[in-house]
Amino acid sequence: MPASIFEEADRLSEAAAVRERAALRTLFNCPSCGSAHVAQVLGDNGGVSYVCTACGHSWS
């Protein structure tokens, strides 16, 4: 039996939430050690960089 439109909408919403969480984990995890303890810092020229408070690795 085909899913109702409401079941399909729920399934799509759950899939979008999973993708969003995965994107946030990738963006805010340290590429060196994988820690989620990451701080956003402003550079001297106004650029944005990140620093891992667990291992000290920094990137932009």
VOKEVO-636603 format. One record per atom (N, C-alpha, C, O): residue in three letters; z, x, y; residue number from 1; atom name. Coordinates in nm, 2 decimals. Example, Ala and Ser with C-alpha at 12.3 -4.5 7.8 and 13.67 -1.06 7.14 Angstrom:
# VOKEVO-636603
+-----+--------+--------+--------+-----+----+
|  aa |     zz |     xx |     yy |   i | at |
+-----+--------+--------+--------+-----+----+
| ala |   0.78 |   1.32 |  -0.57 |   1 |  N |
| ala |   0.78 |   1.23 |  -0.45 |   1 | CA |
| ala |   0.78 |   1.32 |  -0.33 |   1 |  C |
| ala |   0.85 |   1.42 |  -0.33 |   1 |  O |
| ser |   0.71 |   1.28 |  -0.22 |   2 |  N |
| ser |   0.71 |   1.37 |  -0.11 |   2 | CA |
| ser |   0.79 |   1.29 |   0.00 |   2 |  C |
| ser |   0.80 |   1.34 |   0.11 |   2 |  O |
+-----+--------+--------+--------+-----+----+
# end
This chain:
# VOKEVO-636603
+-----+--------+--------+--------+-----+----+
|  aa |     zz |     xx |     yy |   i | at |
+-----+--------+--------+--------+-----+----+
| met |   0.00 |   0.09 |  -0.12 |   1 |  N |
| met |   0.00 |   0.00 |   0.00 |   1 | CA |
| met |   0.00 |   0.09 |   0.12 |   1 |  C |
| met |   0.08 |   0.19 |   0.13 |   1 |  O |
| pro |  -0.08 |   0.06 |   0.23 |   2 |  N |
| pro |  -0.09 |   0.15 |   0.35 |   2 | CA |
| pro |   0.04 |   0.13 |   0.43 |   2 |  C |
| pro |   0.11 |   0.03 |   0.43 |   2 |  O |
| ala |   0.07 |   0.24 |   0.49 |   3 |  N |
| ala |   0.20 |   0.24 |   0.58 |   3 | CA |
| ala |   0.18 |   0.16 |   0.70 |   3 |  C |
| ala |   0.06 |   0.14 |   0.75 |   3 |  O |
| ser |   0.28 |   0.10 |   0.75 |   4 |  N |
| ser |   0.28 |   0.02 |   0.87 |   4 | CA |
| ser |   0.25 |   0.11 |   0.99 |   4 |  C |
| ser |   0.27 |   0.23 |   0.98 |   4 |  O |
| ile |   0.21 |   0.05 |   1.10 |   5 |  N |
| ile |   0.19 |   0.13 |   1.22 |   5 | CA |
| ile |   0.32 |   0.20 |   1.26 |   5 |  C |
| ile |   0.32 |   0.30 |   1.32 |   5 |  O |
| phe |   0.43 |   0.13 |   1.24 |   6 |  N |
| phe |   0.56 |   0.19 |   1.28 |   6 | CA |
| phe |   0.60 |   0.30 |   1.20 |   6 |  C |
| phe |   0.65 |   0.40 |   1.25 |   6 |  O |
| glu |   0.57 |   0.30 |   1.07 |   7 |  N |
| glu |   0.60 |   0.41 |   0.98 |   7 | CA |
| glu |   0.51 |   0.53 |   1.01 |   7 |  C |
| glu |   0.56 |   0.64 |   1.01 |   7 |  O |
| glu |   0.39 |   0.50 |   1.04 |   8 |  N |
| glu |   0.30 |   0.61 |   1.08 |   8 | CA |
| glu |   0.34 |   0.67 |   1.21 |   8 |  C |
| glu |   0.34 |   0.80 |   1.23 |   8 |  O |
| ala |   0.38 |   0.59 |   1.31 |   9 |  N |
| ala |   0.43 |   0.65 |   1.44 |   9 | CA |
| ala |   0.56 |   0.73 |   1.42 |   9 |  C |
| ala |   0.57 |   0.84 |   1.48 |   9 |  O |
| asp |   0.65 |   0.69 |   1.33 |  10 |  N |
| asp |   0.77 |   0.77 |   1.30 |  10 | CA |
| asp |   0.73 |   0.90 |   1.23 |  10 |  C |
| asp |   0.79 |   1.01 |   1.27 |  10 |  O |
| arg |   0.63 |   0.90 |   1.14 |  11 |  N |
| arg |   0.59 |   1.02 |   1.08 |  11 | CA |
| arg |   0.53 |   1.12 |   1.18 |  11 |  C |
| arg |   0.56 |   1.24 |   1.17 |  11 |  O |
| leu |   0.45 |   1.07 |   1.27 |  12 |  N |
| leu |   0.39 |   1.15 |   1.37 |  12 | CA |
| leu |   0.49 |   1.21 |   1.46 |  12 |  C |
| leu |   0.48 |   1.33 |   1.51 |  12 |  O |
| ser |   0.59 |   1.13 |   1.50 |  13 |  N |
| ser |   0.70 |   1.18 |   1.59 |  13 | CA |
| ser |   0.78 |   1.28 |   1.52 |  13 |  C |
| ser |   0.81 |   1.38 |   1.59 |  13 |  O |
| glu |   0.81 |   1.27 |   1.40 |  14 |  N |
| glu |   0.88 |   1.37 |   1.32 |  14 | CA |
| glu |   0.80 |   1.50 |   1.31 |  14 |  C |
| glu |   0.86 |   1.61 |   1.33 |  14 |  O |
| ala |   0.67 |   1.49 |   1.29 |  15 |  N |
| ala |   0.59 |   1.61 |   1.28 |  15 | CA |
| ala |   0.58 |   1.68 |   1.42 |  15 |  C |
| ala |   0.59 |   1.80 |   1.42 |  15 |  O |
| ala |   0.58 |   1.61 |   1.52 |  16 |  N |
| ala |   0.57 |   1.67 |   1.66 |  16 | CA |
| ala |   0.71 |   1.74 |   1.69 |  16 |  C |
| ala |   0.71 |   1.85 |   1.74 |  16 |  O |
| ala |   0.82 |   1.68 |   1.65 |  17 |  N |
| ala |   0.95 |   1.74 |   1.67 |  17 | CA |
| ala |   0.96 |   1.87 |   1.59 |  17 |  C |
| ala |   1.02 |   1.97 |   1.64 |  17 |  O |
| val |   0.91 |   1.87 |   1.47 |  18 |  N |
| val |   0.92 |   1.99 |   1.39 |  18 | CA |
| val |   0.83 |   2.10 |   1.45 |  18 |  C |
| val |   0.88 |   2.22 |   1.46 |  18 |  O |
| arg |   0.71 |   2.07 |   1.50 |  19 |  N |
| arg |   0.63 |   2.17 |   1.57 |  19 | CA |
| arg |   0.70 |   2.22 |   1.70 |  19 |  C |
| arg |   0.69 |   2.34 |   1.72 |  19 |  O |
| glu |   0.76 |   2.13 |   1.77 |  20 |  N |
| glu |   0.83 |   2.17 |   1.89 |  20 | CA |
| glu |   0.95 |   2.27 |   1.86 |  20 |  C |
| glu |   0.96 |   2.37 |   1.93 |  20 |  O |
| arg |   1.03 |   2.24 |   1.76 |  21 |  N |
| arg |   1.14 |   2.32 |   1.72 |  21 | CA |
| arg |   1.09 |   2.46 |   1.68 |  21 |  C |
| arg |   1.15 |   2.56 |   1.71 |  21 |  O |
| ala |   0.98 |   2.46 |   1.60 |  22 |  N |
| ala |   0.92 |   2.59 |   1.55 |  22 | CA |
| ala |   0.87 |   2.67 |   1.67 |  22 |  C |
| ala |   0.89 |   2.79 |   1.67 |  22 |  O |
| ala |   0.81 |   2.61 |   1.77 |  23 |  N |
| ala |   0.76 |   2.68 |   1.89 |  23 | CA |
| ala |   0.88 |   2.74 |   1.96 |  23 |  C |
| ala |   0.87 |   2.86 |   2.01 |  23 |  O |
| leu |   0.98 |   2.67 |   1.98 |  24 |  N |
| leu |   1.10 |   2.72 |   2.05 |  24 | CA |
| leu |   1.17 |   2.84 |   1.98 |  24 |  C |
| leu |   1.21 |   2.93 |   2.04 |  24 |  O |
| arg |   1.18 |   2.83 |   1.85 |  25 |  N |
| arg |   1.23 |   2.94 |   1.77 |  25 | CA |
| arg |   1.15 |   3.06 |   1.78 |  25 |  C |
| arg |   1.21 |   3.17 |   1.80 |  25 |  O |
| thr |   1.02 |   3.05 |   1.78 |  26 |  N |
| thr |   0.93 |   3.16 |   1.79 |  26 | CA |
| thr |   0.94 |   3.22 |   1.93 |  26 |  C |
| thr |   0.95 |   3.35 |   1.95 |  26 |  O |
| leu |   0.95 |   3.14 |   2.04 |  27 |  N |
| leu |   0.95 |   3.19 |   2.17 |  27 | CA |
| leu |   1.08 |   3.26 |   2.21 |  27 |  C |
| leu |   1.08 |   3.36 |   2.28 |  27 |  O |
| phe |   1.19 |   3.21 |   2.16 |  28 |  N |
| phe |   1.32 |   3.26 |   2.20 |  28 | CA |
| phe |   1.39 |   3.34 |   2.09 |  28 |  C |
| phe |   1.52 |   3.35 |   2.10 |  28 |  O |
| asn |   1.32 |   3.39 |   2.00 |  29 |  N |
| asn |   1.39 |   3.48 |   1.90 |  29 | CA |
| asn |   1.34 |   3.62 |   1.93 |  29 |  C |
| asn |   1.22 |   3.64 |   1.97 |  29 |  O |
| cys |   1.43 |   3.71 |   1.92 |  30 |  N |
| cys |   1.39 |   3.85 |   1.94 |  30 | CA |
| cys |   1.29 |   3.90 |   1.84 |  30 |  C |
| cys |   1.31 |   3.88 |   1.72 |  30 |  O |
| pro |   1.18 |   3.96 |   1.89 |  31 |  N |
| pro |   1.08 |   4.00 |   1.79 |  31 | CA |
| pro |   1.12 |   4.13 |   1.72 |  31 |  C |
| pro |   1.06 |   4.16 |   1.62 |  31 |  O |
| ser |   1.23 |   4.19 |   1.76 |  32 |  N |
| ser |   1.28 |   4.31 |   1.69 |  32 | CA |
| ser |   1.37 |   4.28 |   1.58 |  32 |  C |
| ser |   1.36 |   4.32 |   1.47 |  32 |  O |
| cys |   1.48 |   4.20 |   1.61 |  33 |  N |
| cys |   1.58 |   4.17 |   1.51 |  33 | CA |
| cys |   1.58 |   4.03 |   1.47 |  33 |  C |
| cys |   1.65 |   3.99 |   1.37 |  33 |  O |
| gly |   1.51 |   3.93 |   1.54 |  34 |  N |
| gly |   1.51 |   3.79 |   1.50 |  34 | CA |
| gly |   1.62 |   3.71 |   1.55 |  34 |  C |
| gly |   1.63 |   3.59 |   1.52 |  34 |  O |
| ser |   1.71 |   3.77 |   1.63 |  35 |  N |
| ser |   1.83 |   3.70 |   1.68 |  35 | CA |
| ser |   1.78 |   3.59 |   1.78 |  35 |  C |
| ser |   1.68 |   3.61 |   1.85 |  35 |  O |
| ala |   1.85 |   3.48 |   1.79 |  36 |  N |
| ala |   1.83 |   3.38 |   1.89 |  36 | CA |
| ala |   1.91 |   3.40 |   2.01 |  36 |  C |
| ala |   1.90 |   3.32 |   2.11 |  36 |  O |
| his |   1.98 |   3.51 |   2.02 |  37 |  N |
| his |   2.07 |   3.54 |   2.14 |  37 | CA |
| his |   1.98 |   3.62 |   2.24 |  37 |  C |
| his |   1.98 |   3.74 |   2.25 |  37 |  O |
| val |   1.90 |   3.54 |   2.31 |  38 |  N |
| val |   1.80 |   3.59 |   2.41 |  38 | CA |
| val |   1.83 |   3.54 |   2.55 |  38 |  C |
| val |   1.86 |   3.42 |   2.57 |  38 |  O |
| ala |   1.83 |   3.64 |   2.64 |  39 |  N |
| ala |   1.85 |   3.60 |   2.78 |  39 | CA |
| ala |   1.72 |   3.62 |   2.86 |  39 |  C |
| ala |   1.65 |   3.71 |   2.84 |  39 |  O |
| gln |   1.70 |   3.53 |   2.95 |  40 |  N |
| gln |   1.58 |   3.54 |   3.04 |  40 | CA |
| gln |   1.62 |   3.61 |   3.17 |  40 |  C |
| gln |   1.72 |   3.57 |   3.23 |  40 |  O |
| val |   1.55 |   3.71 |   3.21 |  41 |  N |
| val |   1.59 |   3.79 |   3.33 |  41 | CA |
| val |   1.46 |   3.80 |   3.42 |  41 |  C |
| val |   1.35 |   3.79 |   3.37 |  41 |  O |
| leu |   1.49 |   3.81 |   3.55 |  42 |  N |
| leu |   1.39 |   3.83 |   3.65 |  42 | CA |
| leu |   1.37 |   3.98 |   3.68 |  42 |  C |
| leu |   1.46 |   4.05 |   3.69 |  42 |  O |
| gly |   1.24 |   4.02 |   3.68 |  43 |  N |
| gly |   1.21 |   4.16 |   3.71 |  43 | CA |
| gly |   1.21 |   4.19 |   3.85 |  43 |  C |
| gly |   1.22 |   4.10 |   3.94 |  43 |  O |
| asp |   1.19 |   4.31 |   3.89 |  44 |  N |
| asp |   1.19 |   4.36 |   4.03 |  44 | CA |
| asp |   1.07 |   4.29 |   4.11 |  44 |  C |
| asp |   1.09 |   4.26 |   4.22 |  44 |  O |
| asn |   0.96 |   4.27 |   4.04 |  45 |  N |
| asn |   0.84 |   4.22 |   4.11 |  45 | CA |
| asn |   0.83 |   4.07 |   4.09 |  45 |  C |
| asn |   0.73 |   4.01 |   4.12 |  45 |  O |
| gly |   0.94 |   4.00 |   4.05 |  46 |  N |
| gly |   0.94 |   3.86 |   4.03 |  46 | CA |
| gly |   0.90 |   3.81 |   3.90 |  46 |  C |
| gly |   0.90 |   3.69 |   3.87 |  46 |  O |
| gly |   0.85 |   3.90 |   3.81 |  47 |  N |
| gly |   0.81 |   3.86 |   3.68 |  47 | CA |
| gly |   0.93 |   3.82 |   3.59 |  47 |  C |
| gly |   1.05 |   3.85 |   3.62 |  47 |  O |
| val |   0.90 |   3.75 |   3.48 |  48 |  N |
| val |   1.01 |   3.71 |   3.39 |  48 | CA |
| val |   1.00 |   3.79 |   3.26 |  48 |  C |
| val |   0.90 |   3.81 |   3.21 |  48 |  O |
| ser |   1.12 |   3.84 |   3.22 |  49 |  N |
| ser |   1.13 |   3.92 |   3.10 |  49 | CA |
| ser |   1.24 |   3.86 |   3.02 |  49 |  C |
| ser |   1.32 |   3.77 |   3.06 |  49 |  O |
| tyr |   1.25 |   3.90 |   2.89 |  50 |  N |
| tyr |   1.36 |   3.86 |   2.80 |  50 | CA |
| tyr |   1.43 |   3.98 |   2.75 |  50 |  C |
| tyr |   1.37 |   4.09 |   2.73 |  50 |  O |
| val |   1.56 |   3.96 |   2.72 |  51 |  N |
| val |   1.64 |   4.07 |   2.66 |  51 | CA |
| val |   1.72 |   4.01 |   2.55 |  51 |  C |
| val |   1.79 |   3.91 |   2.57 |  51 |  O |
| cys |   1.73 |   4.08 |   2.44 |  52 |  N |
| cys |   1.81 |   4.03 |   2.32 |  52 | CA |
| cys |   1.95 |   4.08 |   2.35 |  52 |  C |
| cys |   1.97 |   4.20 |   2.36 |  52 |  O |
| thr |   2.05 |   3.99 |   2.35 |  53 |  N |
| thr |   2.19 |   4.04 |   2.37 |  53 | CA |
| thr |   2.25 |   4.09 |   2.24 |  53 |  C |
| thr |   2.36 |   4.14 |   2.25 |  53 |  O |
| ala |   2.18 |   4.07 |   2.13 |  54 |  N |
| ala |   2.23 |   4.12 |   2.00 |  54 | CA |
| ala |   2.19 |   4.27 |   1.98 |  54 |  C |
| ala |   2.28 |   4.35 |   1.94 |  54 |  O |
| cys |   2.07 |   4.31 |   2.01 |  55 |  N |
| cys |   2.02 |   4.44 |   1.98 |  55 | CA |
| cys |   1.98 |   4.52 |   2.11 |  55 |  C |
| cys |   1.96 |   4.64 |   2.10 |  55 |  O |
| gly |   1.96 |   4.45 |   2.22 |  56 |  N |
| gly |   1.92 |   4.52 |   2.34 |  56 | CA |
| gly |   1.77 |   4.53 |   2.36 |  56 |  C |
| gly |   1.73 |   4.58 |   2.47 |  56 |  O |
| his |   1.69 |   4.49 |   2.27 |  57 |  N |
| his |   1.54 |   4.49 |   2.28 |  57 | CA |
| his |   1.50 |   4.40 |   2.40 |  57 |  C |
| his |   1.55 |   4.29 |   2.42 |  57 |  O |
| ser |   1.40 |   4.45 |   2.48 |  58 |  N |
| ser |   1.35 |   4.37 |   2.59 |  58 | CA |
| ser |   1.20 |   4.36 |   2.58 |  58 |  C |
| ser |   1.14 |   4.45 |   2.53 |  58 |  O |
| trp |   1.15 |   4.25 |   2.63 |  59 |  N |
| trp |   1.00 |   4.22 |   2.63 |  59 | CA |
| trp |   0.97 |   4.12 |   2.74 |  59 |  C |
| trp |   1.06 |   4.05 |   2.80 |  59 |  O |
| ser |   0.84 |   4.11 |   2.77 |  60 |  N |
| ser |   0.80 |   4.01 |   2.87 |  60 | CA |
| ser |   0.68 |   3.94 |   2.82 |  60 |  C |
| ser |   0.62 |   3.85 |   2.89 |  60 |  O |
+-----+--------+--------+--------+-----+----+
# end
